[in-house]
Amino acid sequence: MPAMTHKIILAADHAGFPLKQSVMQLLQSKGYEVLDLGTNTGDSVDYPDFGQAAAKAILDGKAEQGIVICGTGIGISISANRFKGIRCALCGDVETAELARRHNNANMLALAGRSLSLEQAEKIISAFLDTEFEGGRHQNRIVKIDNPA
């Protein structure tokens, strides 16, 4: 991850809370500014609240990218993807994270808090944040995602 001032939205439910806390420290140590949208305890909460808050923050221009975490990453990614202009990719490995950026111009990364170690998450996050959108033939596909027939 490049050391630079770049803002990242971060949100999680209770199952993603422990990993979120570690990811926040990691991002800050790399020079990222983190906008933490919660949750801030391990008490049970509803993941849609946090996935939607992160998506809205991206759409409101508070940051260009976000990371969301729940137990499996599935529910929070579905919640975020309900918004036009959000492309939240659930990634469990480096290759998927790179392709999500390169081909899909994903602007949010979803992680599985219950199955990823911090070391795995760090590699996935680095791949996601360090990979640029390829554009070209992929741009037309992004337009189709945002404007379904």
C-alpha positions as CSV (number, residue, x, y, z in Angstrom):
1,M,0.0,0.0,0.0
2,P,1.4,3.4,-0.9
3,A,2.1,5.8,2.0
4,M,-0.1,8.8,1.0
5,T,-3.0,10.8,2.3
6,H,-6.0,8.9,0.9
7,K,-9.3,8.5,2.8
8,I,-10.8,5.1,3.2
9,I,-14.3,4.4,4.5
10,L,-14.4,1.5,7.0
11,A,-17.4,-0.2,8.4
12,A,-18.3,-3.6,10.0
13,D,-21.0,-5.4,11.9
14,H,-20.2,-7.2,15.2
15,A,-18.7,-10.3,13.4
16,G,-16.4,-8.0,11.5
17,F,-15.5,-5.7,14.4
18,P,-12.3,-7.4,15.5
19,L,-10.9,-7.5,12.0
20,K,-12.1,-3.9,11.3
21,Q,-10.1,-2.7,14.3
22,S,-6.9,-4.4,13.1
23,V,-7.5,-3.1,9.5
24,M,-8.0,0.4,10.8
25,Q,-4.6,0.3,12.6
26,L,-3.0,-1.2,9.5
27,L,-4.4,1.5,7.1
28,Q,-3.4,4.3,9.5
29,S,0.1,2.9,9.8
30,K,0.3,3.1,6.0
31,G,-0.7,6.7,5.9
32,Y,-4.4,6.4,5.0
33,E,-7.0,8.5,6.7
34,V,-9.8,6.2,7.9
35,L,-13.4,7.3,8.3
36,D,-14.7,4.7,10.7
37,L,-18.5,4.2,10.4
38,G,-18.7,1.6,13.1
39,T,-19.7,-0.7,14.7
40,N,-17.5,0.1,17.7
41,T,-18.2,-3.0,19.9
42,G,-18.8,-6.7,19.5
43,D,-22.5,-6.3,20.5
44,S,-24.9,-7.7,17.9
45,V,-25.9,-5.2,15.2
46,D,-27.5,-5.5,11.7
47,Y,-24.9,-5.6,8.9
48,P,-27.2,-3.7,6.4
49,D,-27.0,-0.6,8.5
50,F,-23.2,-0.5,8.1
51,G,-23.0,-1.7,4.5
52,Q,-25.5,1.0,3.5
53,A,-23.8,3.7,5.6
54,A,-20.5,3.0,3.9
55,A,-22.1,3.0,0.4
56,K,-23.8,6.3,1.1
57,A,-20.6,7.8,2.3
58,I,-18.8,6.8,-0.9
59,L,-21.7,8.3,-3.0
60,D,-21.6,11.5,-0.9
61,G,-18.0,11.9,-1.8
62,K,-16.6,11.4,1.7
63,A,-14.0,9.0,0.1
64,E,-13.5,7.2,-3.2
65,Q,-13.1,3.7,-1.7
66,G,-14.4,1.7,1.2
67,I,-13.9,-1.5,3.1
68,V,-16.7,-3.3,4.7
69,I,-16.6,-6.5,6.9
70,C,-19.1,-8.9,8.3
71,G,-18.9,-12.6,9.2
72,T,-18.8,-13.9,5.7
73,G,-18.7,-10.6,3.7
74,I,-21.7,-11.7,1.8
75,G,-24.5,-9.8,3.6
76,I,-22.6,-6.5,3.9
77,S,-21.6,-6.6,0.2
78,I,-25.2,-7.3,-0.9
79,S,-26.3,-4.3,1.2
80,A,-23.7,-2.0,-0.2
81,N,-24.4,-3.1,-3.8
82,R,-28.1,-1.9,-3.6
83,F,-26.9,1.6,-4.5
84,K,-26.3,2.7,-8.1
85,G,-22.6,3.6,-8.5
86,I,-21.4,1.2,-5.9
87,R,-19.4,-1.8,-7.0
88,C,-18.6,-3.8,-3.8
89,A,-16.5,-6.9,-4.4
90,L,-16.3,-9.7,-1.9
91,C,-12.7,-10.9,-2.1
92,G,-11.0,-13.7,-0.3
93,D,-7.7,-13.7,-2.2
94,V,-5.3,-11.4,-3.9
95,E,-6.2,-12.3,-7.5
96,T,-9.9,-11.6,-7.0
97,A,-9.1,-8.2,-5.4
98,E,-6.8,-7.2,-8.3
99,L,-9.4,-8.3,-10.9
100,A,-12.2,-6.5,-9.0
101,R,-10.2,-3.3,-9.4
102,R,-8.7,-3.9,-12.8
103,H,-11.8,-5.2,-14.6
104,N,-14.8,-4.0,-12.5
105,N,-13.5,-0.7,-11.1
106,A,-14.8,-1.9,-7.7
107,N,-15.0,1.0,-5.3
108,M,-15.7,-1.1,-2.2
109,L,-14.0,-4.2,-0.8
110,A,-16.0,-6.7,1.4
111,L,-14.1,-9.1,3.6
112,A,-15.1,-12.1,5.7
113,G,-14.3,-11.3,9.3
114,R,-14.8,-14.8,10.6
115,S,-12.5,-16.6,8.1
116,L,-9.6,-14.2,7.2
117,S,-6.5,-13.6,9.2
118,L,-5.1,-10.1,9.5
119,E,-2.2,-11.3,7.3
120,Q,-4.6,-12.5,4.6
121,A,-6.7,-9.4,4.8
122,E,-3.6,-7.2,4.5
123,K,-2.6,-8.9,1.3
124,I,-6.1,-8.6,-0.2
125,I,-6.4,-4.9,0.9
126,S,-3.0,-4.1,-0.6
127,A,-3.9,-5.7,-3.9
128,F,-7.3,-3.8,-3.9
129,L,-5.8,-0.4,-3.1
130,D,-2.7,-0.7,-5.3
131,T,-4.5,-1.9,-8.5
132,E,-5.8,0.6,-11.0
133,F,-8.9,0.3,-13.2
134,E,-7.8,-0.8,-16.7
135,G,-10.6,1.0,-18.5
136,G,-10.9,0.2,-22.2
137,R,-13.3,-2.6,-22.9
138,H,-14.2,-2.8,-19.3
139,Q,-15.6,0.8,-19.1
140,N,-18.6,-0.2,-21.3
141,R,-19.4,-3.0,-18.8
142,I,-19.3,-0.6,-15.9
143,V,-21.8,1.6,-17.7
144,K,-24.1,-1.4,-18.1
145,I,-23.8,-2.3,-14.5
146,D,-24.8,1.2,-13.4
147,N,-27.6,1.4,-16.1
148,P,-29.3,-2.0,-16.4
149,A,-31.6,-2.5,-19.4
